Amino acid sequence: MIIIQIMRRIGQMVVVLFVLSTITFILMKLTPGDPLKQMLHLDVANVSSEQVAATKEKLGLNQPIIVQYGQWLREIVQLNFGTSYQTGESVSKELLYYTPPTVTIALCTMVTVLLISVPLGTIAARYYHTWIDQMIRTLTSVMVSVPSFFLGTILIYICAQRLAILPSSGISTPSGYILPVLSLSIGMSAYYVRLMRSNLLELYGSQEVQASRLRGMSESYIYWKDLFKPALLPIITIMGMSVGSLIGGTVVIENLFGIPGVGHFLVDSIRARDYPVIQGVVLLIGCCVIVANTVSDLLLLWLDPKRRLLQRKATKSTDRLDGGLL
């Protein structure tokens, strides 16, 4: 069944990436600006019309749009994202260089969010309507109100300039990831603290919990068996869906902290109208979002036996329907 799910996700990925590539290509062509102006510095340099025409022919920009799209799509199928207008290097090669810092920040942020939100949400639900619950809810309200770039600026001032305990930019050492991860995870954690708290409060009155208490089960058993795992399932689902916005947040953070990641690379490419790079980055982000959703779905199937049973029944019903139609 898991293999079937993976195959379906791969099919969905192909369709989504095709639609995404088409939309991205069209938007790039409709965006104001000329990449030749950035490449040849036409504002300040004296460039002949013959040189402009030769460069346009070399890049294939003199072809009709439908031909350009067909050539680009053929290269994408071969896992070739083209050549950067700025550097003349392969886009695939440059993405391999810029992707690891972004992926590291995103993964560390997700782990940090779980480490913050699960304990705080559990404590808030355990001490419902007490001063502890009120304090945690007030704290989350403050956390969600502070933008990540503003929080990053504050952290740079306190930790890098005043205390000089962490670097303000770069990732030459692992400590360079601490401030960017904190800038992204603190605000993001507030949503998951509230979600974990509400899930646990809803489950406290469920029939499963009441039945376990009537059977004389300990509170620790009830928490891990009947509360923790069911409360964690919606968090896994939403976290898988929020990967796209998380990667979008790294664009600002990477530029703030001077990290050579995909976000920093994307901003420079947009300024230079480097279409192959922009299209390659958008497709890469799309792949990351689809893979994250697939992983979250597989985790849900693994953690939730009821979901596995329902999925198996749905698959059998579909097979029977297909067999009857044939």
BELJOHU-V682069 format. One record per run of one state. SS is the DSSP state (H for helix, E for strand, L for the rest). FROM is the first residue (numbers start at 1). LEN is the number of residues. Records with the same first field share a line. If there is no record, write none. Layout:
SS=FROM-LEN, FROM-LEN
This chain:
L=1-1, 31-4, 41-8, 60-5, 78-5, 84-6, 127-4, 146-2, 163-13, 205-2, 215-4, 242-1, 258-4, 272-3, 304-1, 326-1
H=2-29, 35-6, 49-11, 65-13, 91-36, 131-15, 148-15, 176-29, 207-8, 219-23, 243-15, 262-10, 275-29, 305-21
E=83-1, 90-1
